[in-house]
Amino acid sequence: MPQTVPLEPNSYEWIVNVNSAKCLNVAGASKADRAPVIQFTCQTSYLNDRWFTVPDGTGYWWIVNANSGLCLNVAGASFADSAAVVQFTCQTTYLNDRWVGRSS
């Protein structure tokens, strides 16, 4: 299992689920808009399970895939529970590809 580290701006990291110990991963190493983001066994040789964060200057972050250069995105800007999460071209005008960490 990968070592636990905080996400550092502009450095490639795994985002690992605490329950499954699997990485956030772009399915099939796709570089296409709307490719699904899934959990998958972490691999040191894969870039599709590496992410880096880029601050947007307002306190939010883009989470960018190392393989595709595309952003983690809530499909269709949905507000619904269980909405699909995909990768998509990073946008400066939409908020469905911006993320923020919050304590529970």
C-alpha positions in Angstrom: 0.0 0.0 0.0 1.3 3.5 -0.8 2.6 5.6 2.0 0.1 8.2 3.5 1.1 11.7 2.5 -0.7 15.0 2.2 -1.4 16.2 -1.3 1.2 18.7 -2.3 0.4 21.3 -4.9 1.9 20.4 -8.3 3.3 17.0 -7.2 2.1 13.7 -8.5 0.4 11.6 -5.8 -1.9 8.6 -5.4 -5.3 9.3 -3.9 -6.1 6.2 -2.0 -9.4 5.0 -0.5 -9.1 4.3 3.2 -11.6 1.3 3.0 -10.3 -0.5 0.0 -6.7 0.7 -0.2 -7.2 1.2 -3.9 -6.2 4.2 -6.0 -8.4 6.7 -7.8 -7.8 5.7 -11.4 -8.9 6.7 -14.9 -10.4 3.6 -16.4 -8.3 2.0 -19.2 -5.6 4.8 -19.0 -7.9 6.8 -21.2 -7.0 10.3 -22.3 -10.5 11.1 -23.4 -13.0 13.6 -21.9 -15.7 11.8 -20.0 -13.6 8.7 -19.2 -14.8 7.2 -16.0 -12.8 7.5 -12.8 -12.8 4.3 -10.8 -10.9 2.7 -7.9 -8.2 0.2 -8.9 -5.2 -1.5 -7.4 -2.4 1.0 -7.1 0.5 0.5 -9.5 3.9 2.2 -9.4 4.2 1.9 -13.2 0.8 3.6 -14.0 0.3 7.3 -14.5 -3.5 7.0 -14.8 -3.6 6.5 -11.0 -1.4 9.5 -10.2 -2.9 13.0 -9.6 -1.6 16.4 -8.8 -3.4 19.4 -7.4 -3.3 22.9 -8.8 -4.7 25.8 -6.7 -7.2 28.0 -8.5 -6.4 31.0 -6.4 -9.8 31.1 -4.6 -9.2 28.3 -2.1 -10.3 25.5 -4.4 -8.2 23.0 -6.3 -8.2 21.3 -9.7 -7.2 17.6 -9.3 -5.4 16.7 -12.6 -4.5 13.3 -13.9 -0.8 12.7 -14.6 -1.5 10.5 -17.6 -4.1 12.6 -19.4 -3.7 16.1 -18.0 -7.5 16.3 -17.5 -9.3 17.3 -14.4 -11.4 15.2 -11.9 -14.9 16.3 -12.7 -18.5 15.6 -11.6 -20.2 14.6 -14.8 -22.7 17.1 -16.1 -22.2 19.4 -13.1 -24.7 17.2 -11.3 -25.8 17.9 -7.7 -27.2 14.3 -7.4 -25.9 11.7 -4.9 -24.1 8.9 -6.8 -23.3 11.2 -9.7 -20.6 9.9 -12.0 -17.1 11.2 -11.6 -15.1 11.4 -14.8 -12.1 13.2 -16.2 -12.7 16.2 -18.4 -10.8 19.2 -19.8 -10.0 21.6 -17.0 -12.2 24.7 -17.1 -11.8 28.1 -15.5 -15.5 29.0 -15.7 -17.1 25.9 -14.0 -17.0 24.6 -10.5 -17.7 20.9 -11.1 -14.0 20.3 -11.6 -12.9 22.2 -8.4 -12.4 20.4 -5.1 -11.8 21.3 -1.5 -10.8 19.3 1.5 -13.0 19.4 4.6 -12.7 17.7 7.9 -15.7 15.6 9.1 
